């Protein structure tokens, strides 16, 4: 059972991926006592390489995160717990966060808890996620080398993806019974050189070959699809934070300093953005960390 004698921190950061560590670094350098609680579930842990982050382009995501953690823990005012934050609630003039082992109190709470990609239920897709099946062309499109690219429709966002991707290769849009472009949309896709394939998709094979219900095989170098996003943690909902609805799912509503609708609770990274990548997460975390510090100073 968690102890009733909880240590007190200036801030607790829940989530130790890129956004959370970036926020924690700002607070560490402000000489605040802080705790990072991390469950080790980085969203991009399935990818072999991370791209588009200045100075780190092409490195393995785990290496980037490990280097960041080592640098952060050089600050003696930072503590780190590997574990899952189960509950968060207001307590006195601050907040209490409970893990399986203990309860921790802080004046401020920063949620960098991330999101989970809900993948289309197509056989063979999950095993290739982050390797040859992707969601972000800026992160993974260049390496396809102007090759054969597919877009697997999960809804209207597939039209946006299909219109973008011809800058990265020859594109086929697999509507899979989930999308039917109207005449204007079909004309726009045709003008971009996008081929529309209406047959149902059975499975993904080889590198990214789309096996169709009529027996045909569309051999591809890479496949893109828009996932549905859900919160990786219930903490924001437990605390009563408001959410906004983005094109891929809900995200925590925040203001300019990344404070949520619950005073003293901040959020950053993918949990608080309609879309994101590593570079955006790091910038978002830096802004949130400074916001937490400013709120401690001036409130």
VOBASE-581461 format. One line per 8 residues: number of its first residue (from 1); their letters; for each residue x, y, z of N, C-alpha, C, CB. Coordinates in steps of 0.02 Angstrom, whole numbers, plus 50000, padded with zeros to 5 digits. Atoms other than C-alpha are relative to their C-alpha. Glycine has a CB too. Example, Ala and Ser with C-alpha at 12.3 -4.5 7.8 and 13.67 -1.06 7.14 Angstrom:
1 = AS = 50045/49941/50000/50615/49775/50390/50045/50060/50000/49950/50001/50062 | 49958/49941/49997/50684/49947/50357/49961/50055/50037/50020/50023/49929
REM end
This chain:
1 = XXXXXXXX = 50042/49940/50000/50000/50000/50000/50044/50062/50000/49952/50000/50061 | 49961/49938/49999/50061/50178/49965/50006/50029/50070/49969/50051/49953 | 49989/49969/49935/50136/50265/50115/49961/50064/50007/50074/50013/50011 | 50034/49937/49987/50039/50407/50197/50049/50057/50011/49955/49993/50060 | 49949/49949/49989/50203/50499/50226/50033/50015/49933/50053/49977/50053 | 49978/49987/50069/50226/50571/50052/50052/50055/49998/49940/50018/49956 | 49952/49945/50010/50381/50670/50004/49969/50056/49959/50064/49974/49966 | 50028/49941/50033/50345/50846/49942/50050/50026/49948/49982/50055/50052
9 = XXXXXXXX = 49959/49974/50054/50411/50908/49775/49971/50067/49976/50004/49950/49941 | 50027/49940/50033/50397/51074/49686/49955/49980/49941/50058/50045/49975 | 50040/50023/50057/50333/50979/49534/50011/49926/49989/50019/50040/49936 | 49996/50069/50023/50296/50803/49477/49986/50001/49925/49950/49953/50038 | 50009/50009/50072/50317/50763/49292/49981/49927/49990/50064/50020/49960 | 50022/50068/50015/50217/50610/49241/50011/49988/49925/49925/49988/50020 | 49982/50014/50070/50294/50540/49081/50071/50022/49987/49952/50035/49952 | 49929/49984/50009/50480/50530/49048/50024/49989/49929/50040/49959/50046
17 = XXXXXXXX = 49977/50001/50069/50485/50533/48859/50025/50070/49982/49943/49976/49952 | 49967/49939/50023/50543/50681/48754/49969/50064/50030/49997/50004/49924 | 50032/49940/49973/50414/50810/48810/50010/50005/50076/49925/49999/49984 | 49993/49999/49928/50422/50760/48993/50071/50016/50022/49980/49934/50028 | 49931/49986/49981/50612/50761/49001/50019/50072/49982/50048/49952/49966 | 49986/49931/50018/50620/50928/48910/49971/50048/50051/49972/50016/49930 | 50030/49959/49947/50500/51003/49037/50039/49994/50064/49927/49980/50011 | 49962/50011/49939/50596/50925/49180/50067/50036/49999/50011/49925/50012
25 = XXXXXXXX = 49935/49967/50005/50759/50998/49116/49994/50075/50017/50029/49991/49930 | 50010/49928/49984/50690/51176/49125/49992/50009/50076/49939/50028/49963 | 50011/49995/49927/50632/51146/49304/50063/49983/50039/49943/49953/50020 | 49937/50017/49966/50796/51064/49353/50047/50060/49999/50033/49940/49966 | 49954/49943/50007/50892/51214/49289/49973/50061/50039/50009/50018/49927 | 50028/49948/49955/50774/51326/49390/50009/49981/50073/49926/50011/49984 | 49983/50024/49932/50837/51229/49543/49938/49981/50040/50039/50054/50037 | 50060/50026/49966/50665/51158/49583/50011/49926/50015/49936/50011/49957
33 = XXXXXXXX = 49998/50072/49983/50650/50990/49670/49943/49966/49962/49994/49989/50077 | 50053/50031/50041/50557/50876/49551/50009/49925/49996/49999/50030/49931 | 50003/50072/50009/50508/50697/49522/49972/49985/49931/49956/49967/50056 | 50025/50025/50064/50488/50611/49354/49977/49928/50012/50054/50004/49944 | 50027/50068/49996/50376/50456/49350/49988/49977/49928/49933/49998/50043 | 50003/50022/50070/50392/50356/49190/49985/49926/49995/50066/50016/49964 | 50020/50070/50010/50309/50195/49132/50037/49966/49943/49926/49996/49987 | 49958/50030/50052/50432/50168/48988/49963/49981/49937/50032/49940/50027
41 = XXXXXXXX = 50040/50017/50058/50303/50171/48848/50002/50056/49948/49927/49987/50020 | 49993/49948/50052/50372/50298/48722/49959/49981/49939/50074/50010/49981 | 50043/50014/50058/50254/50314/48574/50041/49974/49941/49962/50063/49981 | 49961/50019/50059/50395/50295/48446/50048/49942/50014/50039/50059/49975 | 49956/50055/49984/50473/50142/48528/50001/49946/49946/49980/49969/50067 | 50003/50050/50054/50422/50039/48375/50044/50019/49940/49928/49991/49978 | 49962/49976/50059/50525/50145/48253/50074/49983/50007/49990/50075/49992 | 49928/50014/50000/50702/50098/48204/50041/50063/50004/50019/49960/49937
49 = XXXXXXXX = 49962/49937/50001/50755/50279/48180/49952/50058/50006/50042/50006/49935 | 50038/49938/49993/50694/50453/48222/50029/50052/49951/50002/50027/50073 | 49978/49951/50049/50701/50589/48090/49966/50068/50012/49986/49975/49928 | 50030/49934/49998/50671/50776/48082/50014/50039/50063/49928/49994/49991 | 49982/49966/49938/50743/50821/48253/50072/50024/49992/49992/49953/50063 | 49935/49970/50015/50889/50940/48227/50054/49975/50048/49995/50076/50004 | 49944/50025/49961/51054/50867/48286/49995/49927/50018/50005/50039/50062 | 50010/50070/49982/50980/50693/48311/49973/49959/49941/49953/49994/50060
57 = XXXXXXXX = 50033/50031/50058/50920/50649/48135/50030/49931/49985/50006/50045/49939 | 49979/50067/50018/50928/50463/48099/50020/49956/50057/50056/50004/49953 | 49981/50040/49942/50969/50405/48275/49941/49956/50023/50024/50045/50057 | 50052/50042/49971/50874/50265/48361/49965/50039/50055/50031/49934/50028 | 50037/49962/49948/50735/50339/48470/50022/49983/50071/49927/49987/49993 | 49979/50019/49933/50792/50240/48621/50066/50030/50020/50004/49925/50005 | 49935/49969/49985/50968/50310/48607/49991/50074/50018/50048/49993/49941 | 50013/49929/49985/50902/50489/48603/49972/50006/50071/49951/50030/49948
65 = XXXXXXXX = 50031/49997/49934/50794/50456/48756/50049/49983/50055/49939/49953/50003 | 49951/50021/49949/50934/50368/48851/50050/50056/50014/50036/49936/49979 | 49954/49945/49991/51055/50512/48821/49967/50057/50039/50025/50026/49932 | 50036/49946/49966/50924/50638/48877/49991/49984/50074/49932/50012/49967 | 50009/50019/49930/50890/50541/49036/50065/50006/50039/49973/49927/50005 | 49935/49995/49966/51075/50530/49079/50017/50073/50016/50056/49969/49958 | 49985/49929/49989/51094/50718/49057/49955/50029/50054/49991/50039/49935 | 50047/49973/49951/50938/50756/49159/50018/49978/50071/49928/49977/49984
73 = XXXXXXXX = 49986/50026/49933/50990/50645/49304/50068/50023/50028/49997/49925/49999 | 49941/49969/49973/51154/50738/49321/49982/50056/50049/50044/50027/49944 | 50023/49948/49954/51052/50870/49413/49979/49967/50066/49941/50042/49969 | 50015/50034/49936/51046/50822/49598/49930/50013/50027/50050/50020/50052 | 50067/49984/49976/50874/50900/49622/49946/49962/49961/49987/50075/49994 | 50047/50040/50039/50793/50775/49501/50000/49928/50026/50018/50001/49924 | 50009/50070/49983/50725/50607/49557/49959/49966/49945/49966/49991/50070 | 50033/50037/50055/50663/50472/49437/49975/49934/50028/50049/49988/49940
81 = XXXXXXXX = 50029/50065/49982/50547/50325/49466/49975/49966/49936/49942/50009/50052 | 50028/50041/50053/50516/50189/49338/49937/49966/50027/50052/49946/49974 | 50062/50028/49975/50334/50147/49364/49940/50035/49969/49996/50004/50076 | 50062/49974/50029/50154/50182/49320/49963/50043/50051/49955/49942/49976 | 50041/49957/49958/50060/50329/49395/49927/49979/49992/50010/50076/49981 | 50067/50029/50003/49890/50256/49438/49946/50052/50012/49994/49945/50050 | 50052/49953/49980/49799/50405/49512/50032/50068/50014/49961/49975/50062 | 49980/49932/49982/49814/50594/49527/49939/50037/50023/50034/50036/49939
89 = XXXXXXXX = 50056/49961/49974/49706/50710/49629/50026/50061/50036/49956/49957/50048 | 49983/49941/49961/49706/50880/49710/50006/49981/50073/49948/50057/49990 | 49990/50015/49929/49771/50876/49888/50027/50063/50034/50048/49939/50011 | 49979/49938/49967/49780/51031/49998/50013/50054/49949/50061/49987/50043 | 49982/49948/50047/49871/51167/49904/50041/49973/49942/50039/50055/50036 | 49962/50030/50055/49945/51045/49779/49966/49938/49974/50071/49983/50022 | 50026/50060/50032/49925/50873/49704/50035/49939/50027/50008/50005/49923 | 49972/50064/49980/49953/50692/49751/49997/49952/49941/49962/49971/50061
97 = XXXXXXXX = 49996/50051/50052/50009/50559/49628/50017/49934/50033/50053/50019/49945 | 49992/50066/49969/49996/50376/49675/50024/49950/49948/49935/49976/50032 | 49977/50057/50040/50097/50233/49601/49981/49936/50038/50077/50004/49987 | 50013/50063/49965/50087/50050/49649/50035/49997/50067/50021/49941/49957 | 49958/50006/49941/50219/50079/49782/49993/50057/50050/50070/49994/49980 | 49996/49943/49956/50197/50253/49853/49955/50057/49975/50072/50025/50007 | 50034/49939/50019/50109/50421/49853/50051/50057/50004/49939/50015/50046 | 49954/49944/50003/50201/50581/49806/49959/50064/49994/50050/49993/49941
105 = XXXXXXXX = 50035/49936/50001/50146/50761/49835/50043/50053/49967/49981/50022/50071 | 49964/49945/50032/50192/50917/49737/49955/50061/49995/50025/49979/49930 | 50037/49938/50009/50142/51098/49717/49970/50004/49930/50045/50060/50013 | 50024/49998/50069/50123/51076/49529/50006/49930/49969/50041/50051/49958 | 50001/50065/50035/50086/50930/49414/50003/50012/49925/49936/49959/50019 | 49993/49994/50072/50142/50913/49234/49990/49932/49968/50070/50029/49981 | 50018/50063/50033/50065/50778/49125/50031/49998/49930/49923/49992/49995 | 49971/50013/50066/50172/50717/48980/49990/49926/49986/50077/50019/49998
113 = XXXXXXXX = 50018/50071/49997/50081/50552/48974/49990/49968/49932/49938/49992/50040 | 50000/50028/50067/50069/50532/48786/49933/49970/49979/50051/49948/49995 | 50059/50031/50030/49945/50440/48677/50017/49931/49974/49972/50044/49942 | 49993/50067/50029/49917/50266/48607/49970/50001/49930/49966/49945/50045 | 50026/50006/50068/49897/50234/48421/49957/49937/49995/50058/49997/49948 | 50045/50057/50012/49746/50123/48388/50004/49984/49926/49926/50015/50023 | 49985/50017/50069/49797/50034/48228/49939/49968/49966/50059/49952/49997 | 50053/50034/50037/49678/49977/48091/50006/49924/50009/50002/50018/49925
121 = XXXXXXXX = 49997/50072/49987/49630/49794/48120/50012/49960/49936/49935/49976/50032 | 49981/50035/50062/49720/49729/47965/50056/49952/50016/50020/50051/49944 | 49949/50051/49986/49820/49569/47976/50068/50022/49973/49979/49932/49969 | 49932/49985/50021/50007/49600/47969/50020/50073/50009/50009/49981/49930 | 49983/49929/49995/49997/49788/47999/50038/50016/50064/49937/50042/49996 | 49969/49983/49935/50042/49795/48184/50073/49979/50002/49962/49967/50057 | 49931/50024/49999/50201/49693/48158/50047/50045/49961/50003/49929/49973 | 49959/49957/50042/50262/49821/48031/49997/50073/50020/49978/49993/49927
129 = XXXXXXXX = 50009/49931/49978/50213/49977/48127/50067/50030/50022/49949/50004/50059 | 49937/49967/49985/50359/50098/48135/50059/49975/49959/50015/49993/50071 | 49947/50029/50041/50461/49991/48015/49987/50011/49926/50007/49925/50014 | 50019/49987/50069/50369/49997/47849/49928/50026/49994/50008/49937/49958 | 50066/49969/49997/50197/50059/47903/50006/50060/50048/49944/49949/50024 | 49987/49938/49964/50194/50240/47963/49938/50044/50002/50059/50037/49967 | 50053/49950/50002/50085/50389/48002/50025/50069/49979/49968/50006/50069 | 49974/49933/50013/50203/50537/47971/50051/50000/49943/50033/50028/50064
137 = XXXXXXXX = 49952/49999/50055/50286/50571/47803/50062/50041/50015/49967/50027/49938 | 49941/49961/49982/50401/50703/47878/50050/49959/50040/49980/50063/50040 | 49957/50043/49960/50469/50570/47995/50030/49943/49960/49961/49971/50059 | 49978/50062/50032/50484/50425/47873/49996/50000/49924/49959/49944/50026 | 50010/50001/50073/50444/50478/47694/50064/50002/49959/49958/50057/49981 | 49940/49990/50041/50617/50528/47635/50036/49934/49986/50048/50047/50036 | 49964/50063/50007/50691/50354/47663/49967/49953/49949/50006/49966/50067 | 50033/50042/50051/50564/50279/47541/50026/50015/49930/49925/50010/50003
145 = XXXXXXXX = 49960/49987/50060/50670/50359/47404/49957/50004/49937/50051/49945/49992 | 50044/49991/50058/50528/50412/47287/49972/49934/49975/50037/50035/49944 | 50024/50066/50019/50466/50233/47288/49925/49994/49998/50027/49949/50047 | 50072/50016/50004/50295/50150/47289/49970/50006/50070/49988/49928/49971 | 50028/49984/49935/50190/50218/47431/49924/49988/49999/50015/50074/50019 | 50071/50009/49993/50018/50168/47491/49972/50041/50057/49984/49927/50011 | 50037/49969/49945/49889/50257/47598/49940/49955/50014/49977/50074/49983 | 50056/50042/49980/49770/50143/47692/49949/50043/50035/50022/49941/50045
153 = XXXXXXXX = 50050/49954/49973/49610/50239/47725/49970/49972/50065/49944/50012/49949 | 50038/50015/49940/49536/50240/47899/49944/50050/50009/50045/50000/50062 | 50049/49947/49996/49429/50395/47869/50021/50058/49956/49990/50023/50072 | 49987/49943/50044/49431/50568/47789/50072/50025/50000/49956/50056/50019 | 49931/49976/49997/49609/50606/47847/50044/49968/49947/50029/49987/50069 | 49961/50033/50052/49671/50483/47716/50005/50043/49937/49968/49933/49983 | 49997/49956/50059/49628/50611/47581/50057/50050/50008/49933/50038/49991 | 49946/49954/49987/49747/50735/47661/50068/49966/49991/49994/50030/50071
161 = XXXXXXXX = 49937/50037/50008/49884/50604/47672/50015/49986/49927/49997/49934/50039 | 49990/50018/50070/49859/50550/47492/50018/50061/49958/49938/49967/49971 | 49983/49940/50037/49868/50730/47430/50071/50023/50016/49950/50056/50017 | 49933/49980/49981/50031/50760/47525/50054/49954/49971/50007/50001/50074 | 49946/50049/50009/50127/50601/47488/50031/49996/49931/49974/49934/50017 | 49964/50002/50063/50163/50621/47301/50068/50036/50000/49957/50030/49947 | 49933/49971/49995/50311/50730/47355/50051/49949/50023/49999/50059/50049 | 49955/50051/49976/50385/50569/47425/50001/49937/49957/49981/49981/50071
169 = XXXXXXXX = 50001/50060/50042/50341/50441/47290/49936/49993/49960/50011/49939/50043 | 50060/50015/50040/50209/50360/47180/49947/49970/50046/50016/49951/49941 | 50048/50012/49946/50050/50349/47283/49937/49964/49974/49980/50065/50033 | 50065/50033/50009/49902/50229/47287/49960/50007/50064/50010/49924/49981 | 50046/49994/49943/49754/50265/47400/49955/49938/50002/49958/50065/49996 | 50041/50059/49990/49673/50105/47465/49940/50020/50043/50040/49941/50033 | 50059/49975/49963/49496/50157/47514/49971/49947/50046/49947/50024/49951 | 50017/50056/49955/49456/49984/47589/49929/50004/50027/50049/49999/50058
177 = XXXXXXXX = 50069/49995/49978/49271/50022/47600/49988/50051/50056/49976/49934/50023 | 50005/49951/49946/49305/50159/47729/49995/50072/49976/50059/49993/50046 | 49998/49932/50028/49311/50308/47612/49978/49996/49928/50072/50030/50006 | 50021/49996/50070/49227/50356/47449/50007/50072/49977/49926/49975/49991 | 49989/49931/50022/49301/50513/47372/49944/50022/49952/50068/50008/49965 | 50050/49974/50047/49172/50624/47286/50036/50021/49936/49961/50059/50031 | 49972/49985/50066/49198/50685/47108/50056/50052/50005/49946/50026/49953 | 49949/49948/49994/49295/50841/47160/50063/49973/50034/49972/50059/50040
185 = XXXXXXXX = 49942/50029/49965/49406/50744/47280/50038/49952/49954/49977/49963/50063 | 49968/50047/50046/49439/50609/47150/50040/50038/49947/49948/49955/49967 | 49964/49960/50051/49487/50742/47022/50063/50031/50029/49954/50056/49973 | 49942/49971/49968/49605/50825/47146/50055/49948/50010/49981/50032/50067 | 49952/50055/49992/49688/50658/47184/50032/49982/49934/49966/49939/50032 | 49974/50017/50066/49705/50619/47000/50050/50053/49976/49943/49994/49949 | 49954/49946/50019/49786/50789/46971/50067/49995/50036/49968/50068/50014 | 49938/50011/49962/49915/50743/47103/50034/49934/49981/49986/50001/50075
193 = XXXXXXXX = 49970/50063/50022/49948/50577/47016/49985/49942/50046/50073/50008/49994 | 50017/50053/49952/49865/50472/47152/49952/49951/49968/49970/50030/50064 | 50044/50053/50024/49789/50306/47100/49954/49979/50056/50041/49940/49973 | 50050/50021/49950/49629/50255/47192/49985/49926/49990/49935/50043/49995 | 50014/50072/50001/49609/50070/47234/49942/49986/50046/50064/49959/50020 | 50059/50011/49958/49433/50026/47294/49993/49931/50031/49939/50014/49960 | 50007/50068/49974/49459/49840/47329/50015/49997/50074/50046/49951/49961 | 49989/50009/49928/49453/49780/47509/50070/49972/50012/49947/49954/50030
201 = XXXXXXXX = 49933/50023/49981/49619/49749/47597/49994/49941/50047/50040/50058/50033 | 50001/50060/49958/49647/49575/47669/50055/50001/50053/50007/49938/49958 | 49944/50003/49954/49820/49588/47746/50060/50037/49970/50019/49927/50017 | 49937/49971/50021/49994/49663/47737/50053/49946/50004/50020/50063/50043 | 49949/50053/50003/50138/49549/47686/50067/50030/49979/49978/49944/49952 | 49932/49980/50021/50325/49558/47649/50018/50067/50032/50004/50004/49922 | 49982/49936/49971/50392/49735/47672/49938/50041/50014/50046/50039/49953 | 50063/49962/49991/50227/49826/47644/49952/49984/49944/50014/50076/50003
209 = XXXXXXXX = 50044/50020/50055/50135/49727/47510/49928/49996/50025/50023/49932/49971 | 50071/50001/49983/49947/49754/47516/49967/49944/49961/49966/50069/49984 | 50035/50057/50031/49853/49592/47482/49926/50017/49999/50014/49933/50039 | 50070/49980/50009/49680/49630/47411/49954/49940/49999/49993/50041/49936 | 50049/50053/49995/49521/49530/47428/49990/49962/49935/49933/50028/50023 | 50008/50033/50064/49518/49491/47242/50062/49961/49979/49983/50050/49946 | 49940/50040/50013/49689/49407/47254/50059/50039/49973/49983/49947/49952 | 49944/49960/50025/49795/49548/47183/50046/50021/50058/49975/50062/49962
217 = XXXXXXXX = 49950/49977/49952/49955/49602/47271/50028/50067/49976/50057/49947/50009 | 49970/49935/50015/50009/49785/47274/50065/50005/50038/49951/50059/50018 | 49934/49999/49968/50196/49784/47309/50020/50072/50013/50053/49964/49956 | 49984/49932/49980/50246/49940/47405/50066/50002/50038/49944/50029/50044 | 49940/49988/49959/50401/50014/47486/49981/50025/50069/50046/50050/49965 | 50023/49975/49935/50300/50092/47626/49925/50014/49997/50038/50062/50021 | 50072/49989/49995/50122/50114/47686/49986/50049/50056/49962/49932/50013 | 50020/49951/49949/50044/50260/47780/49927/49991/50018/50014/50073/49975
225 = XXXXXXXX = 50069/50003/49977/49886/50261/47883/49991/50047/50058/49980/49927/50019 | 50016/49956/49944/49801/50378/48005/49969/49959/50056/49951/50058/49978 | 50026/50037/49943/49778/50299/48175/49950/50042/50038/50058/49979/50046 | 50042/49966/49951/49647/50342/48303/50040/50003/50065/49931/49963/50011 | 49960/49990/49940/49728/50413/48460/49955/49999/50062/50038/50065/49997 | 50032/49996/49934/49678/50386/48641/50052/50016/50052/49962/49934/50017 | 49954/49984/49946/49754/50446/48802/50033/49937/50027/49962/50037/50056 | 49964/50057/49971/49889/50330/48869/49990/49995/50075/50074/50006/49984
233 = XXXXXXXX = 50008/49998/49928/49844/50379/49047/49933/50031/50017/50058/50039/50035 | 50064/49971/49980/49681/50418/49139/50008/50062/50044/49959/49949/50036 | 49990/49948/49949/49760/50554/49248/49966/50065/49983/50074/50012/50010 | 50031/49936/50019/49700/50706/49150/49924/49998/50011/50015/50017/49927 | 50072/50007/49989/49521/50641/49155/49984/49997/50074/49973/49937/49964 | 50011/50004/49927/49535/50598/49340/50001/50069/50032/50054/49956/50032 | 49992/49933/49971/49588/50777/49377/49946/50049/49977/50068/50027/49983 | 50052/49957/50025/49444/50850/49277/50023/50048/49945/49971/50039/50055
241 = XXXXXXXX = 49976/49957/50055/49547/50927/49136/49953/49996/49940/50072/49979/49978 | 50040/49999/50061/49450/50980/48982/50041/49974/49941/49974/50072/49985 | 49969/50027/50060/49486/50900/48814/49972/50035/49939/49990/49923/49995 | 50023/49980/50066/49476/50959/48635/50003/49939/49954/50042/50059/49971 | 50001/50056/50047/49439/50844/48488/50039/50019/49938/49927/49981/49982 | 49960/49990/50060/49570/50835/48351/49980/49952/49945/50074/49993/50016 | 50017/50044/50056/49564/50748/48182/50014/49927/50013/50036/50022/49939 | 49982/50070/49986/49640/50590/48258/49976/49978/50069/50075/49991/49995
249 = XXXXXXXX = 50023/50018/49934/49565/50596/48432/50005/50057/50049/50038/49940/50026 | 50000/49946/49950/49553/50696/48594/50070/50017/50024/49957/49981/50059 | 49938/49980/49967/49694/50796/48672/49983/50050/50055/50050/50031/49948 | 50013/49958/49942/49708/50894/48834/50003/50073/49979/50051/49985/50057 | 50002/49928/50015/49659/51077/48818/50049/50038/50045/49929/50028/50008 | 49952/49960/49962/49798/51196/48870/50001/50071/49975/50071/49969/49996 | 49992/49930/50019/49834/51382/48868/50071/50013/49976/49984/50045/50058 | 49935/49982/50029/49988/51477/48808/50060/49974/50039/50006/50075/49996
257 = XXXXXXXX = 49945/50027/49960/50096/51415/48954/49994/49925/50010/50003/50035/50068 | 50015/50071/49996/50028/51238/48935/49966/49980/50066/50063/49959/49990 | 50042/50017/49943/49921/51251/49091/49933/49976/49976/49993/50061/50048 | 50064/50027/50019/49763/51149/49079/49944/50042/50031/49993/49926/50023 | 50057/49966/49970/49589/51202/49133/49996/49989/50076/49935/49977/49968 | 49994/50009/49928/49634/51139/49308/50061/50039/50024/50005/49923/50019 | 49943/49960/49978/49744/51271/49392/50053/49957/50035/49978/50056/50046 | 49945/50037/49971/49915/51202/49436/50017/49935/49965/49984/49984/50070
265 = XXXXXXXX = 49987/50060/50040/49903/51057/49313/50018/50022/49930/49939/49951/50000 | 49976/49983/50066/50003/51074/49153/50004/49936/49958/50070/50035/50003 | 49995/50058/50044/50012/50959/49001/50039/50020/49938/49929/49973/49980 | 49959/49987/50059/50129/50944/48852/50011/49936/49961/50067/50033/50020 | 49986/50058/50042/50181/50830/48711/49938/49976/49964/50030/49945/50041 | 50054/50027/50041/50067/50716/48612/49933/49999/50036/50018/49930/49978 | 50064/50000/49963/49936/50711/48751/49966/50067/49997/50012/49981/50073 | 50028/49933/49999/49911/50898/48730/50006/50034/49932/50035/50042/50053
273 = XXXXXXXX = 49995/49973/50068/49929/50919/48541/49956/49958/49953/50074/50000/49975 | 50039/50037/50050/49821/50873/48392/50045/49953/49961/49964/50048/49953 | 49951/50042/50034/49978/50801/48310/50069/50021/50023/49993/50006/49921 | 49934/49982/49976/50161/50794/48349/50055/49955/49975/50001/50001/50074 | 49942/50042/50012/50336/50726/48328/50051/50016/50054/50030/50012/49928 | 49951/49991/49946/50496/50723/48431/50018/50073/50008/50062/49958/49986 | 49980/49930/49996/50548/50900/48388/49946/50043/50032/50017/50028/49930 | 50055/49962/49971/50377/50971/48430/49991/49983/50074/49935/49986/49963
281 = XXXXXXXX = 50007/50020/49930/50371/50870/48592/50052/50034/50043/50006/49924/50006 | 49947/49968/49962/50538/50939/48649/49986/50075/50010/50068/49991/49965 | 50017/49929/49994/50486/51118/48612/49941/50011/50046/49985/50029/49932 | 50059/49995/49958/50317/51092/48694/50019/49990/50074/49948/49948/49978 | 49979/50012/49931/50401/51021/48849/50038/50058/50030/50042/49938/50002 | 49962/49942/49975/50521/51168/48864/49952/50056/50020/50050/50024/49947 | 50048/49948/49984/50374/51288/48858/49961/49983/50063/49951/50009/49941 | 50038/50020/49941/50277/51188/48987/50041/50004/50063/49973/49929/49991
289 = XXXXXXXX = 49956/49996/49941/50425/51174/49105/50008/50071/50024/50067/49969/49985 | 49994/49929/49981/50450/51362/49101/49934/50025/50029/50021/50042/49940 | 50065/49980/49975/50263/51384/49126/49988/49978/50072/49945/49973/49956 | 50006/50025/49931/50265/51275/49282/50041/50044/50047/50022/49926/50004 | 49956/49960/49957/50411/51373/49353/49971/50070/50011/50070/50005/49970 | 50029/49933/49994/50330/51541/49317/49940/50000/50047/49980/50028/49932 | 50059/50003/49957/50171/51484/49404/50020/49993/50073/49954/49942/49979 | 49976/50006/49931/50270/51436/49559/50025/50068/50025/50058/49947/50005
297 = XXX = 49972/49935/49981/50355/51606/49560/49948/50053/50013/50047/50024/49946 | 50042/49941/50001/50211/51722/49528/49928/49988/50019/50001/50029/49932 | 50070/50012/49982/50053/51640/49594/49994/49992/50075/49973/49937/49965
REM end
